[in-house]
Amino acid sequence: MFDGLKTGSQLAYKIIRVSDGQLLDDQTSESVLADLMQAGSIKPNADNFIEDTDTIIQRQQQCNRVVEEAFENFDIENNNRCNIQEKSARAFAERKQRELRARLERF
């Protein structure tokens, strides 16, 4: 195994409008979530305020699918990046070894 390569990480945010199922873009979703985390408050017994739980569950499932897809895509891209880094690092190491062998043979 080749050690020392850097992998990436990413957070995925997705907010959906309950009324029509419209997904907000990633930047807006992140901004809304940050605002909610900073200024939002816990609503005890919040489920008592939800009239249509089936729609809420559907919207939550939609968000989950989008976030899961984003993670799958990121994982594929991250693996590709790591493979390229590994090939590059191996090529560099092999080139350096050849150079050092050539120098030693000259002595």
C-alpha positions as YAML, in Angstrom:
chain: A
units: angstrom
residues:
- id: 1
  name: MET
  ca: [0.00, 0.00, 0.00]
- id: 2
  name: PHE
  ca: [1.18, 3.49, -0.76]
- id: 3
  name: ASP
  ca: [0.82, 5.89, 2.20]
- id: 4
  name: GLY
  ca: [0.92, 9.66, 2.38]
- id: 5
  name: LEU
  ca: [-1.78, 10.62, -0.09]
- id: 6
  name: LYS
  ca: [-4.33, 13.19, 0.90]
- id: 7
  name: THR
  ca: [-8.05, 12.46, 0.68]
- id: 8
  name: GLY
  ca: [-10.74, 15.11, 0.66]
- id: 9
  name: SER
  ca: [-13.94, 15.57, 2.59]
- id: 10
  name: GLN
  ca: [-17.06, 17.55, 1.95]
- id: 11
  name: LEU
  ca: [-20.28, 18.46, 3.72]
- id: 12
  name: ALA
  ca: [-23.49, 18.34, 1.73]
- id: 13
  name: TYR
  ca: [-26.47, 20.56, 2.50]
- id: 14
  name: LYS
  ca: [-29.90, 20.37, 0.96]
- id: 15
  name: ILE
  ca: [-33.06, 22.27, 1.90]
- id: 16
  name: ILE
  ca: [-36.37, 21.56, 0.23]
- id: 17
  name: ARG
  ca: [-39.48, 23.70, 0.17]
- id: 18
  name: VAL
  ca: [-42.29, 21.59, 1.65]
- id: 19
  name: SER
  ca: [-45.07, 23.31, -0.30]
- id: 20
  name: ASP
  ca: [-43.83, 22.38, -3.79]
- id: 21
  name: GLY
  ca: [-40.79, 20.12, -3.34]
- id: 22
  name: GLN
  ca: [-38.44, 22.69, -4.86]
- id: 23
  name: LEU
  ca: [-34.84, 22.02, -3.83]
- id: 24
  name: LEU
  ca: [-32.77, 25.07, -2.96]
- id: 25
  name: ASP
  ca: [-29.29, 25.31, -4.45]
- id: 26
  name: ASP
  ca: [-26.34, 24.15, -2.35]
- id: 27
  name: GLN
  ca: [-25.15, 27.62, -1.34]
- id: 28
  name: THR
  ca: [-28.63, 28.76, -0.27]
- id: 29
  name: SER
  ca: [-29.20, 25.49, 1.59]
- id: 30
  name: GLU
  ca: [-25.95, 25.94, 3.48]
- id: 31
  name: SER
  ca: [-26.78, 29.56, 4.32]
- id: 32
  name: VAL
  ca: [-30.29, 28.71, 5.53]
- id: 33
  name: LEU
  ca: [-28.97, 25.84, 7.64]
- id: 34
  name: ALA
  ca: [-26.31, 28.09, 9.19]
- id: 35
  name: ASP
  ca: [-28.98, 30.68, 10.04]
- id: 36
  name: LEU
  ca: [-31.22, 28.02, 11.56]
- id: 37
  name: MET
  ca: [-28.39, 26.62, 13.64]
- id: 38
  name: GLN
  ca: [-27.53, 30.08, 14.92]
- id: 39
  name: ALA
  ca: [-30.96, 31.63, 15.46]
- id: 40
  name: GLY
  ca: [-33.37, 28.69, 15.43]
- id: 41
  name: SER
  ca: [-34.96, 27.24, 18.51]
- id: 42
  name: ILE
  ca: [-36.28, 23.85, 19.53]
- id: 43
  name: LYS
  ca: [-40.03, 23.47, 19.26]
- id: 44
  name: PRO
  ca: [-41.31, 21.02, 21.87]
- id: 45
  name: ASN
  ca: [-43.85, 18.65, 20.37]
- id: 46
  name: ALA
  ca: [-43.19, 20.04, 16.88]
- id: 47
  name: ASP
  ca: [-45.01, 17.10, 15.35]
- id: 48
  name: ASN
  ca: [-48.25, 18.59, 16.72]
- id: 49
  name: PHE
  ca: [-47.79, 21.55, 14.33]
- id: 50
  name: ILE
  ca: [-47.39, 19.37, 11.22]
- id: 51
  name: GLU
  ca: [-50.62, 18.91, 9.33]
- id: 52
  name: ASP
  ca: [-49.42, 16.65, 6.50]
- id: 53
  name: THR
  ca: [-46.81, 14.24, 7.84]
- id: 54
  name: ASP
  ca: [-46.86, 12.18, 4.62]
- id: 55
  name: THR
  ca: [-45.64, 15.17, 2.60]
- id: 56
  name: ILE
  ca: [-42.94, 15.92, 5.19]
- id: 57
  name: ILE
  ca: [-41.73, 12.33, 4.98]
- id: 58
  name: GLN
  ca: [-41.70, 12.48, 1.16]
- id: 59
  name: ARG
  ca: [-39.69, 15.73, 1.19]
- id: 60
  name: GLN
  ca: [-37.22, 14.28, 3.69]
- id: 61
  name: GLN
  ca: [-36.76, 11.22, 1.46]
- id: 62
  name: GLN
  ca: [-36.19, 13.50, -1.55]
- id: 63
  name: CYS
  ca: [-33.47, 15.37, 0.36]
- id: 64
  name: ASN
  ca: [-31.88, 12.11, 1.45]
- id: 65
  name: ARG
  ca: [-31.70, 10.88, -2.16]
- id: 66
  name: VAL
  ca: [-30.07, 14.10, -3.34]
- id: 67
  name: VAL
  ca: [-27.53, 14.13, -0.50]
- id: 68
  name: GLU
  ca: [-26.72, 10.43, -1.00]
- id: 69
  name: GLU
  ca: [-26.14, 11.06, -4.71]
- id: 70
  name: ALA
  ca: [-23.87, 14.00, -3.87]
- id: 71
  name: PHE
  ca: [-21.82, 11.79, -1.54]
- id: 72
  name: GLU
  ca: [-21.57, 9.03, -4.16]
- id: 73
  name: ASN
  ca: [-20.39, 11.52, -6.78]
- id: 74
  name: PHE
  ca: [-17.90, 13.05, -4.36]
- id: 75
  name: ASP
  ca: [-16.58, 9.62, -3.42]
- id: 76
  name: ILE
  ca: [-16.04, 8.72, -7.08]
- id: 77
  name: GLU
  ca: [-14.27, 12.03, -7.77]
- id: 78
  name: ASN
  ca: [-12.20, 11.72, -4.61]
- id: 79
  name: ASN
  ca: [-11.11, 8.18, -5.52]
- id: 80
  name: ASN
  ca: [-10.16, 9.34, -9.02]
- id: 81
  name: ARG
  ca: [-8.13, 12.21, -7.55]
- id: 82
  name: CYS
  ca: [-6.38, 9.85, -5.14]
- id: 83
  name: ASN
  ca: [-5.58, 7.41, -7.96]
- id: 84
  name: ILE
  ca: [-4.04, 10.22, -10.00]
- id: 85
  name: GLN
  ca: [-2.06, 11.41, -6.97]
- id: 86
  name: GLU
  ca: [-0.81, 7.89, -6.33]
- id: 87
  name: LYS
  ca: [0.28, 7.39, -9.96]
- id: 88
  name: SER
  ca: [2.04, 10.74, -9.91]
- id: 89
  name: ALA
  ca: [3.76, 10.01, -6.60]
- id: 90
  name: ARG
  ca: [4.88, 6.58, -7.81]
- id: 91
  name: ALA
  ca: [6.22, 8.00, -11.08]
- id: 92
  name: PHE
  ca: [8.11, 10.70, -9.17]
- id: 93
  name: ALA
  ca: [9.60, 8.12, -6.76]
- id: 94
  name: GLU
  ca: [10.62, 5.83, -9.61]
- id: 95
  name: ARG
  ca: [12.23, 8.73, -11.50]
- id: 96
  name: LYS
  ca: [14.17, 9.78, -8.39]
- id: 97
  name: GLN
  ca: [15.32, 6.19, -7.83]
- id: 98
  name: ARG
  ca: [16.54, 5.96, -11.43]
- id: 99
  name: GLU
  ca: [18.41, 9.25, -11.04]
- id: 100
  name: LEU
  ca: [20.04, 8.09, -7.79]
- id: 101
  name: ARG
  ca: [21.02, 4.72, -9.31]
- id: 102
  name: ALA
  ca: [22.55, 6.51, -12.29]
- id: 103
  name: ARG
  ca: [24.54, 8.80, -9.97]
- id: 104
  name: LEU
  ca: [25.76, 5.84, -7.92]
- id: 105
  name: GLU
  ca: [26.83, 3.98, -11.08]
- id: 106
  name: ARG
  ca: [28.88, 6.99, -12.19]
- id: 107
  name: PHE
  ca: [30.94, 6.85, -8.97]
...
